[in-house]
Amino acid sequence: MAEVRLVGVSKIFPGGVRAVDNVNLEIKDKEFLVLVGPSGCGKSTTLRMIAGLEEISEGEIYIGDRLVNDVPPKDRDIAMVFQNYALYPHMTVEENLEFGLKLRKVPKEERKRRVREAAEILDIVHLLDRKPKALSGGQRQRVAVGRAIVRQPKVFLFDEPLSNLDAKLRVQMRTEISKLHMRLQATMIYVTHDQVEAMTMGDRIVVMKDGIVQQVDDPLSLYDHPCNRFVAGFIGSPPMNFMEGTIVSDNGLVFNEGNIQVRIPDKYHEALKPYVNKKVIFGIRPEDIYDPSYGAELHDKQEVTARVEVIEPMGSEIFLYLTTGKTPFVARVEPHVKAQVDEMRKLYFNMDKAHFFDAETDRSILFDARAKEAVGAAR
C-alpha cells in the first residue's frame, strides 16, 4: 500500500470558480481517511483529482513517492468505487469482477483466484452467475467493492458508495467496509456527506466547506474540539445549539443571551476576557443539556428556563425542542423525563462542555485552551 500526499491542490473551473482551494493533506499508509462536507464543498472533486479523473489546476499529488499529476488513471494503481455502482448490465457478477483484470492481461488462473478470494471476503460467491439486474442494491454495492479488491491497488477510493442504499443497508455496509479495511490493511479515502458515516468509519476526518479544508482530526477530537462554528454545527446529530449574546463581567464572567444568563467556568476566563462586553456565539451540544433529576451531580452546571415547543420520543432518549423566547435549542434527555408542550421547564447547561465562537470570524475562542486541556489529560 502507499501514502497519498496533496500539496497545494486546487481545482479552478471556467469563470474562475475555485471548487477546491489549496488543499494540503497527508494520508498515511493503511489509513482510512474520510472527506466530509455538504454538497458542493469540493470533496468529490478532490477524490476525482486523486484518481486522475479530474485535471489539477494547481498543486501536486503524490501516491507513494511518485508524482502523479500527469499519470493517467489506469497507471496510478488506484481503484475507485462509485456511488452508482457502474456495473456492466450484460455481464455476470463474475465477469464484472474479472473484467478489469482481463484488460490488464492478468493470466486466467490468477484472475479466477482473485475473483474467488474477493467473492469469499464479501460473501457473494452464490451471486457469481447472476447479472446486476437480479441483485439488490446492497449486493450490487458489494460487487462494486469486489471489483476494486481484485485489482489489489495501492489506494482504494470511495465516492459516496452508500448513498443509494436504504438506512438499514447503509449501517450494514458501513460495518462491512470497516471490516474490509482492517482485513486488507489498505489505504482508503472515503467521501461522504453523512457525518455519521464519517464519525463511525474514519481514522481521521477532513471537514470541507466551499472547497476549503476547515479541520483535519480524529473523530472524537473533531467532536470535542471543533475549530470553528461550521465544524461544530456540521459534526453531531442533532447539531450543536448556538446562541448569540454578550460576555459580561459580574463577579466573574457571564454569558448573557437576553433571556438567559449562565456563569462561565474559571478555567475559560483567560481566553474569554478579551471578549468582555462583546458579541459572541455560545454553543452547547444537546447531550450537554440535562433535566434536573439527572444532572444534579454536574460540577459546572448552570440552570436555565425555557419553553417546550416539541417533544420527540426516540425510545432510548427524548429530544426536547425548546425556546428562550429569543433562541430555539434542542436538549437530548433521558427517556423517563416527563415533559409537556408549552410548559416552562428548568434545565441544566453543563458549562464544562460549553463552546464560544468569535461572532465576526466564527473561530472557536476556546480551541487552543481545550487543546491544551486535552494534552494535559492525556499525560
Disulfide bonds with the S-S distance in Angstrom:
none
